[in-house]
Amino acid sequence: MTSVEENPFAALLQDGANADGVSHKLVEEVLLFTLNKASSSAALCLADVVVDTSEETLSEDLVAHALFERLMLAETSQYAAGNTSAEAKELRAMCYLQGAFARCERIQAEGKTDCSKVLALILNNASTCLRQPDLFAPQSFGAQWMEMFEQADEHDTSTQEFLIRVTCKVVEEVDTIEALGALKAIFYPVLTELQKVIAKENLITMKKNAFWILGFFVRDKRAAVLGELLIDFTTPNPKAKGGEYMDTLLGSLLCISILPKTQTAKYEFFQELSLNQTDPALWALLSHHQQSIFLLVKQLLVLSPETKKKTLQWLANCLDANVSRGHLWNSININLEQTVHSTASDAFMTSLSSVLARLCAPLCLPSLKVLLVDPTYCAVPDKDRQAKGVSLLKAYDETCLLTSEEGEERLTAEKYNFVTEIFYMTHKCFELANRPCIERLVRVMRELQNTQTAYGEVMNSDPNNELTKNLYRMIIEQMQQVLCIKNTLSEPTNDTFLLKFFEASAIWLTEIAMLPREIYEQCVDKRDFSPQIFRNLELLSDTPPFVAPFMQSVPESIIDNISAYLNFCRRLNGDQYIHLYFSAHDAFFKMILLFMGSSVLVKNPHLRAKLAEALEFLLPTQIMGSNRQTFVTHVFDNHSDRFKVVRSLLNVFVSIEMTGQSVQFEQKFNYRRPMYAIMEYLWTKPEHVQCFRDLATEAEQNMEAIEPPIFLRFINLLINDAIFLLDDSLSNLEQIKQLQQAQENGEWNSLSHNERQQQVSNLQHLGMLARFDNLIAKDTINLLKLLTTEIKSIFCHNSMVDRMAAMLNYFLLNLVGPKKERFKVKNKKEFDFDPAQTVLEISHIYINLSSDDSFCLAVSQDGRSYSEQLFSYAENILIRIGGGQLIGEMSELAGKVARLGAQYKEEQELLADAPEEYLDPIISTLMTDPVLLPSSKVTVDRSTIARHLLSDQTDPFNREPLTMDKVKSNEALKQEIESWIEGKREAARSKS
């Protein structure tokens, strides 16, 4: 045995000779070295480096020193025997220690030997490596960990356990901040290298081991500090722009999609023209990739309170940095330099949206945790955000369903839970990710359509032209864009998550809007306003009996998102999946009925009109411009609240016209188009037709109510729309005909190139306007035809009948009279101009109302368009256009109109010299029911002022506010007029 003078380690031998030390054999098996030159083991012999001993038990200190010396060896082969394994000769300290840890665990699992002391030594040394890597220079522990991560697989738990135990040891030995700093020094280079690899991958080349490696940082709550390290690494500086989030590790994963990673990059997929509009293989890759990101983010959220807080902060800051994506210009000017760098790409944002939608799965049916979402989240001012647990920035500035008074403090809860946070974040992300993408898709599809039209025209004239080839290239590029965007947005797994999330959102909206007053008062006491349970109350009226003040804090974007999603499904997605989820139909239907018709719940008429578009989605019929063939739903037949749909529709129809809620003219008709489609469908259902009848009856009983009845306002607007649209259309068609004739006659030949282009542009613009007018006019006239088949008397009421008759006469005269040639344009189909069909529809309306004498009389008294030849013109046209079956009834109507007209003319001649004070000052006809207007003190006929107030609730003489209940009957004047008329009749009778 060596003396202490010769070798200082010899003292350790003496100290541990009789102590409870470590088995020499165990050291050989686990650490793969021996201190006995005479040993026959295949381990490294370190007797010359440490001490030579044949003792069976070694002291802990000796083994510790020996292990440290082993780790410091710059070369191992000189200590190896011929049969020494590669593991024993391993020079890389961390790889060696991990191997020793694995062997130690294996022996311990067998239960024969206590390895705890050796295990402690291994972990102590591994901790030293991480805290003091300079001792082991030039070794790179980051590279060693990377290699260990890559070599491990799902069956190998020892690498993960080793990482966790070593990390815990580091945290145990120094304070948390120092530990985090030491770990970052080792693992940041690992993550940097990993990010570089990910940045080069696409959806097809992406290897799953990237997620496997990242999984080491988030799998175990014992080492939550690793998750904190990961989220710190992937967090840009607090003032980072939206685009800078793409340059983070998490961002580089989110950028991998069917769409290009950046807005200016080239589209990679769907490069060839194909009949296949979808690619299931790409969908599977996208779904798998997004699921992997979701699992990573979910682990960060559940790992520890600190990682949860930092991850939510990352999401909130990212959304705030990209808020300008929600601005209107962003979807149009996508290639502007500042836009590209200031916000993240569509690929990044849609992937983030899919991750958040997956995080919301517990909020959806069947668990329905959405009922724990607090509706006051957006009422929290910035100063209270942290105290109340609100991560989302600027939520306080959201535009909400109802407005609060200036300076009014909105209700807030005591604290906000995770469910509430993730709910609002997901909606914000959909608003900033999917909605701009949908808008971009619509725009590119429109551009593609224009390019295809131009290509078709050029192809016919000069197929080999350079322009033809350029247009073809543009078609390929635009088609590629369309397919990439469409396939990203409609990936089936993500679509299902979104559908269920929006179903849950619709249920939540309905529940908070219908929260009973007594429950709300309990919420105020608890300072928690979430609905908690699913009450599913029936819609008993247009508006809930109690509207909670927290509706002032519910963002409009939630309803906007649901509408945008349903409209995308209807127009662009072919409804692949939604028809499978019948529960969603009920939830959407009820939410739409509740909010669409009620200005008490939704102030913004645009938003209510969008809900009407969303309701059109639920029609089980073919929709114009949609890919949909069939769609099975029973909501219009079976839903318990289905009888509210007609009133709700009429409410929103009228609200987009009302003073103070006006919308742009063209936009108004775009909003009404889906409403016409829904009403036409409802007219096929007898129980819904009865709802129309009931509303008409209610209107007739309340013609002079302060608030004009909804049905009266509705038909008044229908007539206004029909007049405007057909008038505007005929005016445009007349101009189109003049331009077409000038072109045919060669008048354009003398014009300069620019002037010719201007004329072509004028022709196209007029054509577009005429087509728009004709499409909506067709729907309006058709709806009037349907209504008048069942409802007649209100159209013949004295406040309505003159306008109805004048409108029909005017259109009939223009379409069948001597001036019809003025509108005879070439290519009528191009402008959706079908005068024959319009004449048929108008004839039906005449016949529907012909049984009412007041209507027939009004037809005869229309001095602008009526003449005795009018119906004979119509009969000639009806014979030519296949309306022969209507001729008999039209002849009958013509006879009745002429007869009543003659009688009335006789009467009017009798009363021709009526005193001025007996005449209505607005339309100069003899008053039959004079009324006094309270503020201007002018007397007018009741029917005249009733008609005026339908469109404008002011006194026509001084613009003061006025309603029908304020006008006063002028009984004395009425009796005076009646006496005068009777006197005239008596004189006529005596004379005859």
Summary of the structure (lengths in Angstrom):
residues: 992
radius of gyration: 40.6
end to end distance: 158.3
largest distance: 159.5
contacts: 3190
relative contact order: 0.04
helix: 66%
strand: 2%
